[in-house]
Amino acid sequence: MTQPYTQQPQEATSALRSDSKKPITDENLSLKEINFSTPNNNFSSEKYSKCVSLKGNAIKTGIASVLKISGYTKPPKQPETNLHSSIRRLVKVLNWAALLFAVLISILSSLRGLLPNPLEVVMYFLALLFILLPEKLPKLVTAVLSEGSRTMYSKGVILKNLNTAETLGNVSVIVTDKIGVLTENKPHITHLFFDGDIKSIEEFKTNEKSALKTAFLASAPAGTADLSDPFAKALFDYLKKAGLDTKTLKDEWIVKDEISFDLKREIASYLYQFNNSKVVLSSGSHQRIIEKSNRILLEGRETPITDSLRTQFSNITKHMELNGESLHAFGYHRLSTENENNKELWESDFVLVGIIGFTYSPRKEVKDAIQSGKQAGVRVILLDRDNPEVARTFADKVGLEYSRVVSGKELFDLSDYDLKKMLEETPLFARVNPEDKFRIVKLLKEKDVVAVTGYDVKDVPSLKEAHIGIVPSLSVTELVKESSNIRLSNYSFASIGTAVREGRRLFGNINKGLQYYLACKLAIVALFVISLILSVPLPFLPIHIILFELSIFVVTYAISIAEPQEQTLTKKSSYYFKERFMDNIMLKNIFLGAFSIFLTVTLVYLFAYYTSLDIAYARTASLAAWLLSHLLLAFNFCSGKQSLFKHGLLSNKLIVIWALLVASILLLSSTLPLLQTVLNMAVLQPLDWIFIVILSFFPTFWVELRKKLTKKL
């Protein structure tokens, strides 16, 4: 039974097999069956997966490959995120407020004699509508998220939609399998228990290599072109280096039927015709294979398995597991002609051939990525499908701290309440099946924003249940891709951390930009209101108002797009479950910024007006004060909770360039006759500029003082 193995054209789909090798099983589900039998051998899961949109089972694809979908293949609905719903509500309120304010200011100014010309009333009404209507706000948010998506794409993170970019910034838990993003998905053969002895890969000789050919034959259907099963791929790669003759194998071995792997049996079996005999070769869980074996191949002879041998097997497998090895057993069962079609007899009375020990090497960047996530307040929960010893060894390699390892059996016995407590105590679970993964994700969602990784169809329910589903961009079926929100082109776990940080930067910048935007608009409203109360001419002309809108939008865009991440955001708690996007802190910042600009411009304007009674001179002074103070305030909002000087005055180069440009235009406008005529501006003397600049720094000073006092408290 150590004859070589060749690949034959597969009777069922190879694409489907990549994800149906270990399908979902749930005997308690009563579902409608869908028979995808095909008249030829060209069935493709990528072609048909989208057809499975109702609750049911896809069965009998060729030679009894079973795929249970259980209703999870319906296209996921994209709910409106907190940010988008808040912006929508805010825009609706601001639209009515802008219209009401523009009408009242225009009418009251006319009634009080401040705007005697009806044309002026119309001009002010249109200008105020132009600056107060927030029609650019939703577009700005979309532009920021689009730019963030482009940045993530350049780092190997492909987003399915813009909502994902926002949600990413609030991820607090990452649920991941060992296989996929944490490892290279390339198990390495380390040991082989064969012929009553354990040997390392360096000690393999002819007999051991011949045994591995049998293991390969028992691990993958003949003729498959896509070795998606990692164990089969590892065996194939090793045997190919050892000189595997695929042509000879193809001529000698022919696959006739199969029983695909499922999580209940934990075994895959293939019926082969070798010369004139029919043989079932099986592989899978070492416990299952040993349990169903009554003989063992020793020195080429089938020897009955005694109790002492079973004890020996237990000691051997325990020793291999303590080394962190995933175990893969294989054996065979000879079939008589009359039993060939009785599949119930296939997986019984095995002759145990051997047990292979595999190890997975973690990616180099995983350890640092887990520690960075911990510092950023993002927990990593590892769900291993292997035994607890293997899970523990791997967790130690990647630096994942845990108090204990919870097995799948323990998890099954836990109530939801106890499992929630367990999830807070330890992040390491072993012998976890897809149903367990789905349950864990569902419970975590009650408190956290959850991202989950997956790579095959068994992970589809969990991918759809999580806030963020993450899969590799290659080597997965269309069904798995459609169930995800993010695809990783580089398979790197570190890319997930990069995406979370970028998402936090985007949300933080949108938050800062929105605060600045509303503070400037509120300051405009307050300046016109005080003019009406004091019965003084309006402080700005319509053309000035239009210039303000241009500057506000450019600065808001620069804050939202180009501002680097604030250090305090790396440890920011999730806002996802807040009832309001605009919380009290945000509202305080808006009113404080608006009051600072309002007070500065009001003092400058009233001083200039009452000392000169020259409205052109007063409006020029107030225009200069407003432009300078709103630009200086932008630097304060950029730095967030950090000190402006610690954050860096030059951190946002776009704002620096815009500030220099505005200051230059302002100086030219007050000196060049042509611009003075167009903008209706007067000449400001050096003492005027000194007075305006000093007062314009008031918002910056006040905001920085508040930051310092808040930090001390």
Buried (B, 14 or more C-beta within 10 A) or exposed (E): BBBBBBBBEBBBBBBBBBBBBBBBBBEEEEBEEBEBEBEEEEBBBBEBBEEBEEBBBBBBBBBEBBBBBBBBBEEBEEEEBBBBEBBEEBBEEBBEBBBEBBEBBBEBBBEEEBBEEEEBBEBBBBBBBBBBBBEBBBEBBEBBBBBBBEBBEEBBBBBBEBBBBBBBBBBBBBBBBBBBBBBBBEBBBBBBBBBBEBBEBEEBEEBBBBBBBBBBBBBBBBBBEBBBBBBBBBBBBBBEEEEBEBEEBBEBBBBBBBBBBBBEBBBBBBBBBBEEEBBBBBBBBBBBBBEBBEBBBBEEEBBEBEEEBBEBBEEBBEBBBEEBBBBBBBBBBEBEEEBBEEBEBBBEEBBBBBBBBBBBEBBEBBBBBBBBBBEBBBBBBBBBBBBBBBBBBBBEBBBBEBEEBBBBEBBEEBEEEEBBEBBEEBBBBBBBBBBBBBBBBBBBBEBBBBBBBBBBBBBBBBBBBBBBBBBBBEBBBBBBBBBBBBBBBBBBBBBBBBBBBBBBBBBBBBBBBBBBBBBBBBBBBBBBBBBBEEEBBBBBBBEBBBBBBEBBBBBBBBBBBBBEBBEEBBEBEBBBEEEEBBEEEBEEBBEBBBBBBBBBBBBBBBBBBEEEEEBBBBBBBBBBBBBBBBBBBBBBBBBBBBBBEEBBEEBBEBBBEBBEEBBEBBEEBBEEEEBBEEBBBBEBEEEBBEBBBEBBEBBBEBBBEBBEEEEEE
